[in-house]
Each structure stands twice: as C-alpha cells, then as structure tokens.
Amino acid sequence: MAVALEDQKFSLQEVLDTFKLCLSENKEVHLEQYVAGWRGLVRFMNSLGSVFSFISKDAVNKIQILVNHLNSETGAHYVTIQSMVRYELDNQLVDLTKRGSFPESGCRTLLRLHRALRWLELFLERLRTSTEDSKTSAMCSEAYNESLSQHHPWIIRKAAGTAFWALPGRAQFFDVMNVGVPDQVVAMLGDAMPLISEVYQVTEDLYAQNNLLELP
Ligand SMILES: CCCCCCCCCCCCC/C=C/[C@@H](O)[C@H](COP(=O)(O)O)NC(=O)CCCCCCCCCCCCCCC
C-alpha cells in the first residue's frame, strides 16, 4: 500500500541525497533538484520547532520564487543554474548594482540560498567532527558567523542568534536526523559532505565568473 508522503519517516539522508542528484555529469546544477533539496531541509528545520519559522518562511519564499520561474513560460531557461544565469543576464533580467525592477530574479534569489548552503556545509562539517559534549548551538552559530551572517543586518543576526539557543542538544539532534546511531550519522555526513561542497563550489565559481556574488 502506498504511504502518504507526510506519513513517511523523515530521514536527513534522503534530503542530502537530493543534492547529489542535482549535479549532472558535466557539472551543471539542476534547479528542480536543488530546490527539492532545500524543501527537505526546510521540512527538517520545521520539525525542530516554531522558533525557526521566521527562517523557514524566508527560505520557502525563495524556493517558491524559483519554482515559479521553473513553471513559467520561460521555464526551459531555468532547468540548470547555468542556463538561468545565461538567460537572465543576456536579457537584462537582473538588478546588478541596486535593487530595482527585478527583485525576484532567479540569480539574486538563488544567491541567498547559495550563501545559506555555505552555512550548511560549515555546520555539517562541525557536526561530523563533533564529540558527545559538543553544543549544537555553538556549532551552528560558529558556522553562521563564518558565512551567512556577513550578509545579514544586525537585527537578523540577533534574531538568528536567539533561535540557535533553541536547538536541541547533539544527541537529540542526531535522533531527529533519523539516520541511525551516531556512528552512522557521522558516516552519512562523511559521504554527503563532498557532494554538498561540490554543488556549492560549482555555483560559487559560476557566480564569480559572472560577477554575481554581490547581487543586491
Ligand atoms: C537547524 C538550524 C537552522 C539554522 C539556520 C541557520 C541560518 C540562519 C539564517 C537566518 C535567516 C533569517 C531570515 C531572513 C533572511 C533574509 O533577510 C535573508 C536575505 O534575503 P533578502 O536579500 O531577500 O532580504 N535571507 C537569507 O539569507 C536566506 C536564508 C535561508 C535560510 C535557510 C536555512 C535553512 C536551514 C536548513 C536547516 C537544515 C539543517 C540540517 C542540519 C543537519
């Protein structure tokens, strides 16, 4: 009998596998799978409690913008991040220096998620190498301070910092990931990390080559 998606037990492994699927052999990043990966992460974050809802709202909002592009009549240009960048730049659909006519360009929207992916990379690496007495809130805020926070105004940094305190401890956090005993979590992260790093790096290089890393 088919089981409704909401009833299935959530495993972070599946989410991280989605990121694996988004990279094609010729290193193109497929937007549909990229967005699916983010959906899974947001689902995971929601299961941690409502203190994170202001974060997941923003992520959902950005995911939706990208999905709208994919479903629009120009959707064919949005199949990969590479084709999206080409299409939007060639057709002047991106605000390059200050916010203006294209607040929902795929390029600027994806850049926000891309920066958050760096946070994820740093956080997961800390989680992977952590010990029993490590604090998830400390790992999370260190990762945040080294990455995403540099793009956020004070008020968001403050709110994020407060939310981090509500993170469950390491043991419970591993439980919610639903991957198995801690050794299995560590092994899974060891497998998943290189793929996430690669998706991040391919996107970073593409954005750097096109001078898109500071899009307003
Ligand atoms: C598990 C703990 C979750 C901690 C999440 C850490 C990230 C903290 C981000 C705080 C963002 C606050 C919301 C507002 C953001 C916007 O201002 C800002 C700029 O947007 P704008 O240029 O359109 O104005 N937006 C952003 O930077 C995008 C943020 C996207 C955050 C997505 C976070 C998803 C986290 C998924 C958690 C999964 C954890 C899995 C670990 C095993």
The ligand as a MOL file (V3000), in Angstrom:
LIG
                    3D

  0  0  0     0  0            999 V3000
M  V30 BEGIN CTAB
M  V30 COUNTS 42 41 0 0 0
M  V30 BEGIN ATOM
M  V30 1 C 18.9770 23.7810 12.1080 0
M  V30 2 C 19.0890 25.1870 12.4820 0
M  V30 3 C 18.6930 26.1470 11.4740 0
M  V30 4 C 19.5850 27.3160 11.4610 0
M  V30 5 C 19.5020 28.0740 10.2050 0
M  V30 6 C 20.7150 28.9440 10.0260 0
M  V30 7 C 20.5490 30.0200 9.0700 0
M  V30 8 C 20.0910 31.2860 9.7320 0
M  V30 9 C 19.5150 32.1970 8.7220 0
M  V30 10 C 18.7440 33.3380 9.2840 0
M  V30 11 C 17.8910 33.9040 8.2000 0
M  V30 12 C 16.8050 34.7870 8.7320 0
M  V30 13 C 15.6730 35.0440 7.7900 0
M  V30 14 C 15.8100 36.2250 6.8900 0
M  V30 15 C 16.6480 36.2640 5.8950 0
M  V30 16 C 16.7390 37.3000 4.8350 0
M  V30 17 O 16.8830 38.5920 5.3530 0
M  V30 18 C 17.9250 36.9060 4.0090 0
M  V30 19 C 18.1840 37.8890 2.8860 0
M  V30 20 O 17.1220 37.8450 1.9770 0
M  V30 21 P 16.7540 39.1590 1.1340 0
M  V30 22 O 18.0050 39.6350 0.4610 0
M  V30 23 O 15.7000 38.7110 0.1600 0
M  V30 24 O 16.2350 40.1890 2.0950 0
M  V30 25 N 17.7170 35.5740 3.5140 0
M  V30 26 C 18.6790 34.6390 3.5240 0
M  V30 27 O 19.8160 34.8620 3.8530 0
M  V30 28 C 18.2970 33.2160 3.1050 0
M  V30 29 C 18.2060 32.3790 4.3370 0
M  V30 30 C 17.8190 30.9740 4.0500 0
M  V30 31 C 17.9970 30.1610 5.2810 0
M  V30 32 C 17.7150 28.7360 5.0540 0
M  V30 33 C 18.0890 27.9350 6.2320 0
M  V30 34 C 17.6920 26.5330 6.0680 0
M  V30 35 C 18.2780 25.7120 7.1330 0
M  V30 36 C 18.0520 24.2880 6.9680 0
M  V30 37 C 18.4590 23.5900 8.2010 0
M  V30 38 C 18.7880 22.2010 7.9760 0
M  V30 39 C 19.7250 21.7270 8.9980 0
M  V30 40 C 20.1890 20.3670 8.7210 0
M  V30 41 C 21.2840 20.0110 9.6280 0
M  V30 42 C 21.5300 18.5820 9.7840 0
M  V30 END ATOM
M  V30 BEGIN BOND
M  V30 1 1 1 2
M  V30 2 1 2 3
M  V30 3 1 3 4
M  V30 4 1 4 5
M  V30 5 1 5 6
M  V30 6 1 6 7
M  V30 7 1 7 8
M  V30 8 1 8 9
M  V30 9 1 9 10
M  V30 10 1 10 11
M  V30 11 1 11 12
M  V30 12 1 12 13
M  V30 13 1 13 14
M  V30 14 2 14 15
M  V30 15 1 15 16
M  V30 16 1 16 17
M  V30 17 1 16 18
M  V30 18 1 18 19
M  V30 19 1 18 25
M  V30 20 1 19 20
M  V30 21 1 20 21
M  V30 22 2 21 22
M  V30 23 1 21 23
M  V30 24 1 21 24
M  V30 25 1 25 26
M  V30 26 2 26 27
M  V30 27 1 26 28
M  V30 28 1 28 29
M  V30 29 1 29 30
M  V30 30 1 30 31
M  V30 31 1 31 32
M  V30 32 1 32 33
M  V30 33 1 33 34
M  V30 34 1 34 35
M  V30 35 1 35 36
M  V30 36 1 36 37
M  V30 37 1 37 38
M  V30 38 1 38 39
M  V30 39 1 39 40
M  V30 40 1 40 41
M  V30 41 1 41 42
M  V30 END BOND
M  V30 END CTAB
M  END
